[in-house]
Amino acid sequence: MQDRNPNHQQLVRFVLSAVALYLVWFFGYEQWLKPAGKLDTALSLNLASVSAAVLRAVGVPAVATERLVLVAGKPAVWVGDPCNGQVLYALFIGFILAFPGGGWRRKLPFMALGVVAIYLLNIVRVGALTLNHLYSRGTVDFNHHYTFTFVVYGCIFLLWMLWVRRFAAPQMPSHA
């Protein structure tokens, strides 16, 4: 007997979509793009450069040399591939694509704005870690691995909840 519960069908669709998107990620990124390294390198270089520019804009004498952010000529933060945000973008977009509802007219702008928000958050993260290195070097490792992981994933979760609660559901027509 077939289950006709729409919630069950949506859950099955979500899980199957998530698995399909993971396979696309695995074969497209892990097997093809990651070994080439060009996309990761470009993202890491950009993140270091923009973070240093933002720090300069607020009066910190920062420059980026390749992936390394230096302050007053001293190394502060190195932006590695695992920290360039690419996996975060894919995780965020994958959830939005897999979650039923919302339609493409809502999904595409929300995904674009979400990626921009995560990118900006990552710039703030690199800048904050640079300042952390300057003023409290002993706490950088903890903040890098725990504090900022919690903050970044927490923000992504909040974006997902915003999507689920406000944008994925069909809008009811207003009656005047």
N, CA, C and O of each residue as an XYZ file, in Angstrom:
704
protein
N       0.846     -1.181      0.000
C       0.000      0.000      0.000
C       0.890      1.242      0.000
O       1.842      1.326      0.776
N       0.589      2.178     -0.848
C       1.405      3.384     -1.000
C       0.979      4.426      0.030
O      -0.209      4.652      0.262
N       2.001      5.064      0.649
C       1.745      6.117      1.628
C       1.417      7.413      0.888
O       2.219      7.892      0.086
N       0.255      7.971      1.151
C      -0.171      9.186      0.460
C      -0.043     10.419      1.360
O      -0.591     11.476      1.047
N       0.663     10.288      2.448
C       0.884     11.412      3.348
C       1.804     12.420      2.664
O       2.945     12.081      2.350
N       1.338     13.662      2.421
C       2.168     14.638      1.699
C       3.452     14.998      2.457
O       4.476     15.278      1.833
N       3.410     14.994      3.787
C       4.625     15.289      4.554
C       5.664     14.192      4.356
O       6.855     14.477      4.236
N       5.220     12.950      4.323
C       6.131     11.834      4.096
C       6.730     11.922      2.693
O       7.925     11.689      2.509
N       5.909     12.256      1.718
C       6.392     12.386      0.344
C       7.409     13.519      0.226
O       8.408     13.385     -0.482
N       7.160     14.632      0.914
C       8.108     15.741      0.891
C       9.421     15.351      1.550
O      10.490     15.728      1.070
N       9.354     14.600      2.645
C      10.570     14.149      3.317
C      11.376     13.232      2.413
O      12.595     13.372      2.310
N      10.701     12.292      1.758
C      11.382     11.378      0.840
C      12.012     12.168     -0.304
O      13.150     11.902     -0.691
N      11.274     13.139     -0.846
C      11.815     13.974     -1.921
C      13.032     14.755     -1.451
O      14.022     14.859     -2.175
N      12.963     15.303     -0.245
C      14.088     16.053      0.307
C      15.319     15.164      0.442
O      16.414     15.550      0.033
N      15.144     13.980      1.011
C      16.273     13.066      1.214
C      16.854     12.622     -0.127
O      18.074     12.609     -0.291
N      16.012     12.262     -1.078
C      16.510     11.842     -2.392
C      17.213     12.990     -3.111
O      18.243     12.786     -3.753
N      16.663     14.186     -3.006
C      17.316     15.358     -3.607
C      18.661     15.625     -2.960
O      19.637     15.925     -3.647
N      18.717     15.518     -1.631
C      19.971     15.749     -0.916
C      21.026     14.726     -1.325
O      22.189     15.079     -1.519
N      20.631     13.475     -1.454
C      21.574     12.429     -1.876
C      22.051     12.708     -3.307
O      23.242     12.590     -3.593
N      21.138     13.074     -4.199
C      21.523     13.375     -5.583
C      22.474     14.567     -5.637
O      23.455     14.541     -6.380
N      22.193     15.612     -4.857
C      23.072     16.786     -4.826
C      24.438     16.441     -4.242
O      25.459     16.957     -4.697
N      24.456     15.565     -3.230
C      25.737     15.133     -2.675
C      26.557     14.400     -3.738
O      27.764     14.616     -3.849
N      25.917     13.553     -4.501
C      26.631     12.821     -5.559
C      27.169     13.785     -6.615
O      28.287     13.609     -7.100
N      26.385     14.798     -6.975
C      26.860     15.820     -7.911
C      28.074     16.526     -7.309
O      29.065     16.756     -8.000
N      27.997     16.868     -6.023
C      29.120     17.521     -5.330
C      30.340     16.602     -5.329
O      31.450     17.030     -5.646
N      30.126     15.347     -4.975
C      31.233     14.408     -4.872
C      31.955     14.252     -6.209
O      33.181     14.347     -6.276
N      31.189     14.012     -7.268
C      31.835     13.785     -8.558
C      32.274     15.091     -9.229
O      33.300     15.122     -9.909
N      31.504     16.162     -9.042
C      31.853     17.432     -9.670
C      32.979     18.167     -8.962
O      33.880     18.702     -9.608
N      32.928     18.195     -7.641
C      33.943     18.937     -6.907
C      35.081     18.029     -6.436
O      36.236     18.222     -6.813
N      34.747     17.056     -5.623
C      35.775     16.220     -4.993
C      36.646     15.479     -6.023
O      37.849     15.315     -5.814
N      36.048     15.041     -7.113
C      36.792     14.248     -8.085
C      37.364     15.073     -9.246
O      38.276     14.617     -9.935
N      36.832     16.287     -9.467
C      37.254     17.036    -10.644
C      37.834     18.402    -10.282
O      38.988     18.684    -10.603
N      37.051     19.252     -9.619
C      37.513     20.610     -9.323
C      38.569     20.674     -8.213
O      39.555     21.401     -8.337
N      38.368     19.926     -7.148
C      39.301     19.995     -6.018
C      40.715     19.570     -6.400
O      41.668     20.269     -6.054
N      40.885     18.450     -7.100
C      42.260     18.083     -7.474
C      42.945     19.133     -8.352
O      44.157     19.322     -8.252
N      42.188     19.812     -9.205
C      42.780     20.863    -10.043
C      43.216     22.046     -9.180
O      44.225     22.689     -9.469
N      42.458     22.330     -8.126
C      42.838     23.346     -7.149
C      42.600     24.785     -7.546
O      42.794     25.676     -6.719
N      42.191     25.056     -8.770
C      42.074     26.446     -9.229
C      40.966     27.215     -8.518
O      41.168     28.367     -8.136
N      39.805     26.601     -8.336
C      38.698     27.288     -7.683
C      39.021     27.563     -6.210
O      38.794     28.669     -5.719
N      39.547     26.560     -5.513
C      39.922     26.754     -4.106
C      40.980     27.845     -3.965
O      40.886     28.702     -3.086
N      41.980     27.808     -4.829
C      43.042     28.811     -4.771
C      42.476     30.205     -4.991
O      42.805     31.137     -4.257
N      41.626     30.350     -5.999
C      41.034     31.657     -6.292
C      40.210     32.169     -5.108
O      40.305     33.344     -4.752
N      39.406     31.300     -4.497
C      38.600     31.708     -3.345
C      39.476     32.088     -2.156
O      39.216     33.091     -1.491
N      40.498     31.304     -1.888
C      41.385     31.588     -0.753
C      42.148     32.892     -0.947
O      42.271     33.683     -0.012
N      42.663     33.123     -2.158
C      43.373     34.367     -2.449
C      42.444     35.567     -2.319
O      42.819     36.595     -1.755
N      41.235     35.428     -2.844
C      40.261     36.511     -2.764
C      39.900     36.822     -1.318
O      39.847     37.988     -0.926
N      39.654     35.793     -0.532
C      39.263     35.989      0.867
C      40.367     36.683      1.649
O      40.087     37.586      2.438
N      41.613     36.282      1.445
C      42.732     36.928      2.136
C      42.857     38.382      1.699
O      43.041     39.265      2.537
N      42.761     38.638      0.411
C      42.914     39.985     -0.124
C      41.806     40.922      0.355
O      42.084     42.034      0.804
N      40.570     40.481      0.260
C      39.445     41.326      0.673
C      39.453     41.535      2.181
O      39.152     42.633      2.649
N      39.789     40.515      2.942
C      39.864     40.664      4.401
C      40.920     41.694      4.787
O      40.693     42.522      5.669
N      42.071     41.643      4.127
C      43.123     42.630      4.401
C      42.649     44.036      4.022
O      42.942     44.997      4.735
N      41.925     44.167      2.918
C      41.406     45.482      2.499
C      40.409     46.029      3.519
O      40.421     47.222      3.825
N      39.557     45.166      4.038
C      38.590     45.600      5.058
C      39.329     46.030      6.323
O      38.976     47.039      6.934
N      40.339     45.281      6.714
C      41.128     45.660      7.894
C      41.796     47.022      7.676
O      41.810     47.861      8.576
N      42.343     47.236      6.488
C      42.949     48.547      6.189
C      41.914     49.659      6.275
O      42.212     50.758      6.744
N      40.705     49.374      5.825
C      39.633     50.374      5.839
C      39.258     50.805      7.258
O      38.755     51.910      7.463
N      39.502     49.933      8.229
C      39.213     50.286      9.631
C      40.478     50.654     10.400
O      40.470     50.735     11.628
N      41.577     50.877      9.654
C      42.784     51.403     10.278
C      43.833     50.396     10.711
O      44.800     50.764     11.378
N      43.665     49.134     10.346
C      44.664     48.117     10.688
C      45.617     47.989      9.504
O      45.165     47.780      8.379
N      46.923     48.108      9.729
C      47.883     48.052      8.613
C      48.085     46.628      8.083
O      49.124     46.007      8.305
N      47.063     46.128      7.376
C      47.085     44.747      6.894
C      47.302     44.702      5.391
O      46.848     45.577      4.653
N      47.997     43.679      4.958
C      48.153     43.382      3.536
C      48.042     41.873      3.365
O      48.251     41.102      4.301
N      47.711     41.479      2.149
C      47.660     40.048      1.849
C      48.784     39.729      0.877
O      48.948     40.387     -0.150
N      49.541     38.719      1.220
C      50.566     38.188      0.334
C      50.134     36.766      0.032
O      50.297     35.854      0.843
N      49.572     36.602     -1.171
C      48.956     35.323     -1.534
C      47.832     35.031     -0.537
O      46.890     35.815     -0.422
N      47.924     33.922      0.176
C      46.869     33.525      1.116
C      47.103     34.054      2.529
O      46.267     33.856      3.410
N      48.198     34.704      2.745
C      48.599     35.130      4.081
C      48.215     36.582      4.329
O      48.523     37.461      3.524
N      47.539     36.826      5.449
C      47.236     38.190      5.869
C      48.316     38.588      6.871
O      48.531     37.921      7.883
N      48.986     39.694      6.558
C      50.042     40.213      7.426
C      49.572     41.531      8.035
O      48.850     42.299      7.400
N      49.990     41.778      9.266
C      49.712     43.044      9.920
C      51.041     43.635     10.350
O      51.816     43.012     11.075
N      51.285     44.850      9.887
C      52.550     45.532     10.158
C      53.728     44.638      9.755
O      54.753     44.607     10.435
N      53.569     43.915      8.646
C      54.633     43.075      8.118
C      54.792     41.725      8.790
O      55.667     40.947      8.409
N      53.958     41.430      9.789
C      54.065     40.151     10.506
C      52.890     39.242     10.138
O      51.749     39.697     10.057
N      53.173     37.958      9.917
C      52.104     37.015      9.549
C      51.058     36.904     10.657
O      51.389     36.811     11.839
N      49.782     36.914     10.244
C      48.706     36.795     11.226
C      47.792     35.610     10.908
O      47.596     34.743     11.760
N      47.228     35.557      9.694
C      46.276     34.495      9.340
C      46.590     33.990      7.938
O      46.797     34.772      7.010
N      46.621     32.680      7.804
C      46.780     32.028      6.512
C      45.430     31.425      6.137
O      44.863     30.666      6.924
N      44.904     31.740      4.963
C      43.599     31.247      4.522
C      43.808     29.965      3.726
O      44.258     29.997      2.580
N      43.479     28.848      4.341
C      43.599     27.553      3.679
C      42.327     27.191      2.934
O      41.273     27.788      3.151
N      42.436     26.220      2.067
C      41.281     25.800      1.274
C      40.079     25.375      2.117
O      38.951     25.713      1.758
N      40.268     24.651      3.221
C      39.090     24.278      4.007
C      38.364     25.479      4.625
O      37.223     25.350      5.067
N      39.009     26.623      4.659
C      38.421     27.803      5.305
C      37.961     28.866      4.317
O      37.604     29.969      4.730
N      37.958     28.564      3.029
C      37.619     29.593      2.054
C      36.122     29.747      1.816
O      35.709     30.638      1.075
N      35.315     28.910      2.420
C      33.868     29.038      2.351
C      33.186     28.220      1.277
O      31.957     28.168      1.241
N      33.930     27.591      0.414
C      33.322     26.864     -0.696
C      32.372     25.771     -0.228
O      31.269     25.637     -0.757
N      32.787     25.003      0.746
C      31.928     23.933      1.258
C      30.678     24.528      1.911
O      29.594     23.951      1.825
N      30.833     25.674      2.559
C      29.688     26.335      3.184
C      28.677     26.789      2.135
O      27.469     26.640      2.321
N      29.174     27.339      1.038
C      28.274     27.751     -0.048
C      27.509     26.536     -0.584
O      26.294     26.593     -0.778
N      28.221     25.457     -0.816
C      27.598     24.248     -1.363
C      26.572     23.676     -0.389
O      25.492     23.256     -0.803
N      26.899     23.657      0.892
C      25.988     23.146      1.910
C      24.715     23.991      1.953
O      23.607     23.456      1.989
N      24.880     25.292      1.948
C      23.735     26.201      1.981
C      22.863     26.022      0.736
O      21.649     25.849      0.844
N      23.479     26.062     -0.433
C      22.738     25.940     -1.689
C      22.079     24.569     -1.796
O      20.940     24.460     -2.249
N      22.785     23.532     -1.383
C      22.229     22.183     -1.444
C      20.953     22.046     -0.635
O      19.994     21.416     -1.081
N      20.938     22.633      0.551
C      19.732     22.568      1.379
C      18.574     23.291      0.695
O      17.460     22.772      0.638
N      18.838     24.485      0.178
C      17.773     25.262     -0.465
C      17.244     24.515     -1.693
O      16.034     24.457     -1.910
N      18.140     23.949     -2.487
C      17.701     23.197     -3.664
C      16.906     21.956     -3.283
O      15.914     21.632     -3.936
N      17.327     21.266     -2.243
C      16.672     20.012     -1.863
C      15.342     20.244     -1.155
O      14.444     19.405     -1.232
N      15.209     21.362     -0.475
C      13.990     21.602      0.297
C      12.830     21.903     -0.649
O      12.929     22.787     -1.500
N      11.743     21.172     -0.497
C      10.611     21.385     -1.402
C       9.956     22.748     -1.172
O       9.956     23.281     -0.062
N       9.417     23.275     -2.216
C       8.686     24.535     -2.110
C       9.543     25.735     -2.467
O      10.766     25.644     -2.565
N       8.884     26.835     -2.654
C       9.576     28.081     -2.914
C       9.706     28.423     -4.383
O       9.658     29.599     -4.745
N       9.867     27.442     -5.224
C      10.015     27.691     -6.653
C      11.326     28.382     -6.995
O      11.991     28.964     -6.139
N      11.672     28.301     -8.262
C      12.955     28.860     -8.729
C      13.015     30.371     -8.616
O      14.089     30.929     -8.388
N      11.895     31.038     -8.770
C      11.879     32.501     -8.698
C      12.230     32.992     -7.302
O      12.670     34.130     -7.136
N      12.043     32.165     -6.323
C      12.441     32.502     -4.952
C      13.797     31.898     -4.596
O      14.606     32.521     -3.908
N      14.032     30.683     -5.071
C      15.262     29.985     -4.698
C      16.516     30.691     -5.207
O      17.473     30.882     -4.456
N      16.512     31.074     -6.474
C      17.726     31.666     -7.048
C      18.166     32.941     -6.327
O      19.335     33.039     -5.952
N      17.278     33.926     -6.114
C      17.737     35.119     -5.390
C      18.123     34.824     -3.940
O      19.075     35.405     -3.418
N      17.381     33.919     -3.292
C      17.706     33.597     -1.902
C      19.069     32.915     -1.806
O      19.849     33.201     -0.897
N      19.353     32.010     -2.750
C      20.661     31.349     -2.753
C      21.769     32.375     -2.989
O      22.797     32.341     -2.313
N      21.569     33.278     -3.935
C      22.589     34.300     -4.218
C      22.829     35.186     -2.995
O      23.974     35.434     -2.619
N      21.756     35.659     -2.381
C      21.909     36.511     -1.194
C      22.528     35.740     -0.028
O      23.320     36.292      0.736
N      22.165     34.469      0.104
C      22.746     33.648      1.163
C      24.244     33.446      0.978
O      25.007     33.521      1.941
N      24.669     33.187     -0.265
C      26.098     33.017     -0.543
C      26.847     34.323     -0.259
O      27.942     34.302      0.303
N      26.259     35.448     -0.645
C      26.887     36.742     -0.352
C      26.995     36.944      1.163
O      28.027     37.403      1.654
N      25.945     36.605      1.898
C      25.976     36.743      3.365
C      27.065     35.860      3.975
O      27.783     36.298      4.875
N      27.194     34.628      3.497
C      28.224     33.722      4.019
C      29.610     34.243      3.656
O      30.531     34.168      4.469
N      29.767     34.766      2.453
C      31.045     35.348      2.023
C      31.424     36.515      2.930
O      32.558     36.592      3.403
N      30.480     37.422      3.173
C      30.756     38.565      4.050
C      31.080     38.116      5.469
O      31.975     38.665      6.113
N      30.354     37.123      5.947
C      30.628     36.573      7.275
C      32.036     35.983      7.335
O      32.724     36.115      8.347
N      32.458     35.340      6.261
C      33.795     34.758      6.221
C      34.873     35.846      6.201
O      35.941     35.671      6.788
N      34.598     36.964      5.532
C      35.533     38.096      5.555
C      35.674     38.623      6.985
O      36.782     38.877      7.457
N      34.544     38.783      7.660
C      34.568     39.231      9.057
C      35.331     38.223      9.910
O      36.101     38.611     10.789
N      35.125     36.940      9.658
C      35.801     35.882     10.402
C      37.313     35.979     10.254
O      38.038     35.922     11.248
N      37.796     36.125      9.020
C      39.246     36.231      8.790
C      39.789     37.505      9.447
O      40.855     37.483     10.063
N      39.057     38.607      9.314
C      39.484     39.844      9.955
C      39.526     39.724     11.473
O      40.470     40.185     12.116
N      38.506     39.109     12.034
C      38.464     38.927     13.495
C      39.584     38.008     13.965
O      40.191     38.254     15.007
N      39.860     36.955     13.210
C      40.970     36.075     13.589
C      42.309     36.795     13.487
O      43.217     36.544     14.279
N      42.429     37.687     12.514
C      43.652     38.485     12.391
C      43.820     39.371     13.614
O      44.905     39.431     14.193
N      42.754     40.059     14.014
C      42.814     40.889     15.217
C      43.040     40.038     16.463
O      43.774     40.428     17.371
N      42.402     38.876     16.492
C      42.601     37.934     17.594
C      44.075     37.551     17.708
O      44.617     37.463     18.810
N      44.711     37.328     16.573
C      46.134     36.981     16.555
C      46.984     38.124     17.127
O      47.971     37.891     17.826
N      46.587     39.345     16.821
C      47.340     40.498     17.313
C      47.204     40.705     18.816
O      48.181     41.018     19.497
N      45.991     40.528     19.329
C      45.717     40.919     20.709
C      45.618     39.775     21.704
O      45.729     40.003     22.909
N      45.416     38.568     21.239
C      45.306     37.434     22.160
C      45.680     36.152     21.428
O      44.847     35.273     21.206
N      46.931     36.071     21.066
C      47.426     34.978     20.235
C      47.081     33.596     20.786
O      46.837     32.668     20.013
N      47.057     33.450     22.092
C      46.801     32.145     22.705
C      45.389     31.622     22.495
O      45.140     30.433     22.690
N      44.454     32.491     22.100
C      43.067     32.046     21.913
C      42.686     31.841     20.444
O      41.550     31.473     20.148
N      43.614     32.074     19.537
C      43.301     31.969     18.103
C      42.850     30.561     17.734
O      41.840     30.401     17.049
N      43.564     29.557     18.168
C      43.228     28.186     17.794
C      41.819     27.825     18.271
O      41.036     27.251     17.513
N      41.498     28.154     19.508
C      40.157     27.868     20.033
C      39.100     28.607     19.222
O      38.110     28.015     18.792
N      39.316     29.907     19.016
C      38.324     30.696     18.284
C      38.169     30.224     16.844
O      37.058     30.203     16.315
N      39.273     29.847     16.207
C      39.206     29.348     14.835
C      38.398     28.055     14.760
O      37.526     27.914     13.902
N      38.685     27.122     15.647
C      38.052     25.805     15.569
C      36.668     25.729     16.196
O      35.852     24.913     15.768
N      36.382     26.547     17.191
C      35.115     26.410     17.913
C      34.218     27.635     17.786
O      33.095     27.529     17.291
N      34.691     28.780     18.221
C      33.845     29.976     18.229
C      33.319     30.294     16.837
O      32.111     30.431     16.643
N      34.220     30.411     15.869
C      33.776     30.810     14.541
C      33.044     29.690     13.815
O      32.190     29.966     12.972
N      33.351     28.455     14.117
C      32.586     27.351     13.533
C      31.146     27.432     14.017
O      30.211     27.288     13.230
N      30.972     27.661     15.308
C      29.631     27.795     15.882
C      28.896     28.988     15.266
O      27.732     28.870     14.884
N      29.565     30.123     15.170
C      28.938     31.335     14.627
C      28.550     31.133     13.161
O      27.420     31.433     12.777
N      29.466     30.633     12.347
C      29.187     30.490     10.915
C      28.083     29.465     10.672
O      27.141     29.746      9.931
N      28.178     28.291     11.278
C      27.132     27.297     11.071
C      25.817     27.747     11.691
O      24.749     27.426     11.172
N      25.880     28.479     12.785
C      24.670     29.037     13.381
C      23.981     30.002     12.429
O      22.757     29.974     12.300
N      24.746     30.851     11.764
C      24.180     31.785     10.786
C      23.594     31.056      9.588
O      22.534     31.433      9.090
N      24.270     30.019      9.125
C      23.730     29.231      8.009
C      22.424     28.564      8.425
O      21.468     28.523      7.650
N      22.384     28.046      9.639
C      21.147     27.436     10.149
C      20.020     28.468     10.192
O      18.888     28.167      9.812
N      20.325     29.681     10.653
C      19.306     30.738     10.693
C      18.821     31.102      9.287
O      17.634     31.363      9.090
N      19.722     31.119      8.320
C      19.311     31.360      6.933
C      18.385     30.244      6.442
O      17.390     30.506      5.767
N      18.722     29.002      6.787
C      17.857     27.880      6.408
C      16.476     28.026      7.033
O      15.463     27.801      6.370
N      16.434     28.402      8.308
C      15.147     28.558      8.984
C      14.347     29.701      8.364
O      13.126     29.609      8.237
N      15.026     30.765      7.984
C      14.356     31.861      7.289
C      13.744     31.349      5.990
O      12.610     31.690      5.655
N      14.495     30.531      5.264
C      13.991     29.951      4.018
C      12.766     29.080      4.286
O      11.739     29.227      3.625
N      12.874     28.193      5.237
C      11.798     27.238      5.514
C      10.533     27.960      5.978
O       9.434     27.639      5.527
N      10.685     28.926      6.868
C       9.518     29.564      7.479
C       8.917     30.703      6.657
O       7.715     30.955      6.750
N       9.718     31.390      5.861
C       9.188     32.578      5.195
C       9.147     32.482      3.680
O       8.302     33.122      3.054
N      10.027     31.705      3.072
C      10.117     31.742      1.612
C       9.743     30.443      0.917
O       9.287     30.477     -0.226
N       9.920     29.303      1.566
C       9.629     28.033      0.908
C       8.136     27.779      0.810
O       7.670     27.148     -0.139
N       7.385     28.265      1.784
C       5.944     28.039      1.775
C       5.300     28.901      0.697
O       5.732     30.029      0.459
N       4.287     28.382      0.059
C       3.614     29.200     -0.955
C       2.955     30.424     -0.313
O       2.395     30.340      0.780
N       3.029     31.537     -0.995
C       2.417     32.747     -0.465
C       0.927     32.721     -0.765
O       0.498     32.377     -1.866
N       0.160     33.092      0.237
C      -1.273     33.152      0.068
C      -1.640     34.479     -0.608
O      -1.068     35.518     -0.278
N      -2.557     34.452     -1.518
C      -2.963     35.716     -2.143
C      -3.657     36.605     -1.116
O      -4.415     36.132     -0.270
N      -3.384     37.881     -1.210
C      -4.036     38.800     -0.268
C      -5.380     39.190     -0.843
O      -5.548     39.331     -2.055
N      -6.315     39.357      0.042
C      -7.657     39.755     -0.364
C      -7.903     41.178      0.096
O      -7.762     41.503      1.275
N      -8.268     42.005     -0.841
C      -8.499     43.413     -0.500
C      -9.953     43.682     -0.247
O     -10.329     44.815      0.053
